Amino acid sequence: MDGTISKLVKELQAIVGEENATDDQAICTSYSRDQHWHFVPAKNPGCIVRPGDKEEVRAVLMLANTHKIPVIPYSTGINVRGLTIPVHDGSILLDLSRMNRILEINPEMKTATVEPGVTFGMLLEQTRKYKLRPAFPDAPLTVSVLVNYYLRGIYQTAAKDGHDHTLSYEMILPNGETLKTGSRALSKMPYFRYGVGPDFAGMFCAHPGTCGVVTELTAKLYRLFDHRKEYFIGFDDVNTPTRFIYNLMHDELAASIRLVDNQSWLKGIFGTFDYPYEELPKFVVCVLVEGVEGVFDAKDTLVRAYMKECGGEVLHTFYFRRGYI
Ligand SMILES: Cc1cc2nc3c(=O)[nH]c(=O)nc-3n(C[C@H](O)[C@H](O)[C@H](O)COP(=O)(O)OP(=O)(O)OC[C@H]3O[C@@H](n4cnc5c(N)ncnc54)[C@H](O)[C@@H]3O)c2cc1C
């Protein structure tokens, strides 16, 4: 065992408790690769540390800064393309998954404040009680809400850019200082992104793990409508649905639109592998229509009219009614 690392682990254990810092090789190896292991060579971190709150994060960062040791934050670790794979020998992997508290759901402000380890699945379980939901990426429900928004996730919905859902956050810098963005900087209210001066939330976003560690983030929530309908519409070539998609976007009729090939539709959305997909149209447009009663019906009628106009074939529909999710 490397003497420097084992001395470091002792110092880290003094901060987070003995069971939450280790340089055990088997455990370090389990953090050494991600699903892009064939592009990004595997590399073990020097040690793993699992803080339980932001004061422990601060103490770990200050210790690492004193010794000039690289730190890699890791929230749910569903990263792709080597984002949490160490580059330097002896790096500290800062596993934030113990920090998985939903600090607040505010139904009036339609916001949620979360720690790094909170996943989309965990958050939806709580927000649905208020008929609210977070904005979802196309990723598994096991990814971190905080990291996805902080990294500016990619969305197929009317919500545009992942970072649009972020209102404010708190980031601990390598020297232990705290950066608070938006209205957090001036008051205890984290609900407003813009105030006087520059947009610090935007300035510091999408620097995964290089500026500091985000310990909590407040995000917008959206209405979970009683009426929601998903259409899967088949087309034989990729150009025909263009006008259909344009019309839906122009009239703001769909909450989500995705154009996929028939294999992605079957395997990725239906989870079916055993199907004669050659018999299907080559492309599938997935359209989610939602709204309150009356508004939903009006949107649905228009979507059907546009669908008919461009000759799409409805392959399947899901209709979610009150209480379904
Ligand atoms: C099959 C699949 C499909 C996906 N599809 C989509 C999609 O359609 N749209 C989309 O937006 N995303 C998509 N993703 C990505 C996914 O949404 C995750 O958000 C992303 O992979 C990051 O993973 P994570 O949240 O587990 O973060 P981690 O893997 O823990 O970290 C990712 C990066 O952020 C840094 N980081 C982690 N925590 C912090 C912190 N607290 N403070 C500062 N930096 C931190 C890490 O160092 C690392 O660089 C997909 C992922 C998969 C596996």
The ligand as an SDF file (V2000), in Angstrom:
LIG
                    3D

 53 58  0  0  0  0  0  0  0  0999 V2000
  -28.3830    5.6480  -21.5460 C   0  0  0  0  0  0  0  0  0  0  0  0
  -28.1930    7.0960  -21.2030 C   0  0  0  0  0  0  0  0  0  0  0  0
  -28.9470    8.0400  -21.8760 C   0  0  0  0  0  0  0  0  0  0  0  0
  -28.7870    9.3830  -21.5730 C   0  0  0  0  0  0  0  0  0  0  0  0
  -29.5540   10.3060  -22.2290 N   0  0  0  0  0  0  0  0  0  0  0  0
  -29.4850   11.6120  -21.8970 C   0  0  0  0  0  0  0  0  0  0  0  0
  -30.3350   12.6110  -22.5050 C   0  0  0  0  0  0  0  0  0  0  0  0
  -31.1320   12.3410  -23.3800 O   0  0  0  0  0  0  0  0  0  0  0  0
  -30.2060   13.8860  -22.0800 N   0  0  0  0  0  0  0  0  0  0  0  0
  -29.3180   14.2370  -21.1010 C   0  0  0  0  0  0  0  0  0  0  0  0
  -29.2670   15.3960  -20.7210 O   0  0  0  0  0  0  0  0  0  0  0  0
  -28.5040   13.3340  -20.5160 N   0  0  0  0  0  0  0  0  0  0  0  0
  -28.5610   12.0480  -20.8910 C   0  0  0  0  0  0  0  0  0  0  0  0
  -27.7260   11.1300  -20.2850 N   0  0  0  0  0  0  0  0  0  0  0  0
  -26.7600   11.6230  -19.2780 C   0  0  0  0  0  0  0  0  0  0  0  0
  -27.3730   11.5980  -17.8840 C   0  0  0  0  0  0  0  0  0  0  0  0
  -28.4900   12.4140  -17.8970 O   0  0  0  0  0  0  0  0  0  0  0  0
  -26.4920   12.0540  -16.7110 C   0  0  0  0  0  0  0  0  0  0  0  0
  -26.8920   13.2550  -16.1640 O   0  0  0  0  0  0  0  0  0  0  0  0
  -25.0830   12.2790  -17.0290 C   0  0  0  0  0  0  0  0  0  0  0  0
  -24.5660   11.0720  -17.5570 O   0  0  0  0  0  0  0  0  0  0  0  0
  -24.3050   12.6080  -15.7700 C   0  0  0  0  0  0  0  0  0  0  0  0
  -24.3390   11.4790  -14.9320 O   0  0  0  0  0  0  0  0  0  0  0  0
  -24.5950   11.6480  -13.4050 P   0  0  0  0  0  0  0  0  0  0  0  0
  -25.7810   12.5210  -13.2470 O   0  0  0  0  0  0  0  0  0  0  0  0
  -24.6250   10.2900  -12.7860 O   0  0  0  0  0  0  0  0  0  0  0  0
  -23.2930   12.4440  -12.9330 O   0  0  0  0  0  0  0  0  0  0  0  0
  -21.8560   11.8920  -12.5620 P   0  0  0  0  0  0  0  0  0  0  0  0
  -21.5010   10.7570  -13.4590 O   0  0  0  0  0  0  0  0  0  0  0  0
  -21.7840   11.6360  -11.1060 O   0  0  0  0  0  0  0  0  0  0  0  0
  -20.9580   13.1560  -12.9230 O   0  0  0  0  0  0  0  0  0  0  0  0
  -20.8940   13.6780  -14.2330 C   0  0  0  0  0  0  0  0  0  0  0  0
  -19.8880   14.8460  -14.2810 C   0  0  0  0  0  0  0  0  0  0  0  0
  -20.2680   15.8970  -13.3800 O   0  0  0  0  0  0  0  0  0  0  0  0
  -19.2720   16.1070  -12.3730 C   0  0  0  0  0  0  0  0  0  0  0  0
  -19.9820   16.2510  -11.0980 N   0  0  0  0  0  0  0  0  0  0  0  0
  -20.6780   15.2730  -10.4450 C   0  0  0  0  0  0  0  0  0  0  0  0
  -21.2230   15.7580   -9.3400 N   0  0  0  0  0  0  0  0  0  0  0  0
  -20.8780   17.0610   -9.2780 C   0  0  0  0  0  0  0  0  0  0  0  0
  -21.1560   18.0860   -8.3450 C   0  0  0  0  0  0  0  0  0  0  0  0
  -21.9290   17.8560   -7.2810 N   0  0  0  0  0  0  0  0  0  0  0  0
  -20.6200   19.3050   -8.5610 N   0  0  0  0  0  0  0  0  0  0  0  0
  -19.8480   19.5550   -9.6510 C   0  0  0  0  0  0  0  0  0  0  0  0
  -19.5620   18.6250  -10.5860 N   0  0  0  0  0  0  0  0  0  0  0  0
  -20.0780   17.3880  -10.4010 C   0  0  0  0  0  0  0  0  0  0  0  0
  -18.4030   14.8680  -12.3980 C   0  0  0  0  0  0  0  0  0  0  0  0
  -17.0880   15.1260  -11.9600 O   0  0  0  0  0  0  0  0  0  0  0  0
  -18.4690   14.4830  -13.8590 C   0  0  0  0  0  0  0  0  0  0  0  0
  -17.5580   15.2770  -14.5900 O   0  0  0  0  0  0  0  0  0  0  0  0
  -27.8490    9.7780  -20.5760 C   0  0  0  0  0  0  0  0  0  0  0  0
  -27.0890    8.8220  -19.8900 C   0  0  0  0  0  0  0  0  0  0  0  0
  -27.2540    7.4930  -20.1960 C   0  0  0  0  0  0  0  0  0  0  0  0
  -26.4340    6.4930  -19.4510 C   0  0  0  0  0  0  0  0  0  0  0  0
  1  2  1  0
  2  3  1  0
  2 52  2  0
  3  4  2  0
  4  5  1  0
  4 50  1  0
  5  6  2  0
  6  7  1  0
  6 13  1  0
  7  8  2  0
  7  9  1  0
  9 10  1  0
 10 11  2  0
 10 12  1  0
 12 13  2  0
 13 14  1  0
 14 15  1  0
 14 50  1  0
 15 16  1  0
 16 17  1  0
 16 18  1  0
 18 19  1  0
 18 20  1  0
 20 21  1  0
 20 22  1  0
 22 23  1  0
 23 24  1  0
 24 25  2  0
 24 26  1  0
 24 27  1  0
 27 28  1  0
 28 29  2  0
 28 30  1  0
 28 31  1  0
 31 32  1  0
 32 33  1  0
 33 34  1  0
 33 48  1  0
 34 35  1  0
 35 36  1  0
 35 46  1  0
 36 37  1  0
 36 45  1  0
 37 38  2  0
 38 39  1  0
 39 40  1  0
 39 45  2  0
 40 41  1  0
 40 42  2  0
 42 43  1  0
 43 44  2  0
 44 45  1  0
 46 47  1  0
 46 48  1  0
 48 49  1  0
 50 51  2  0
 51 52  1  0
 52 53  1  0
M  END
$$$$
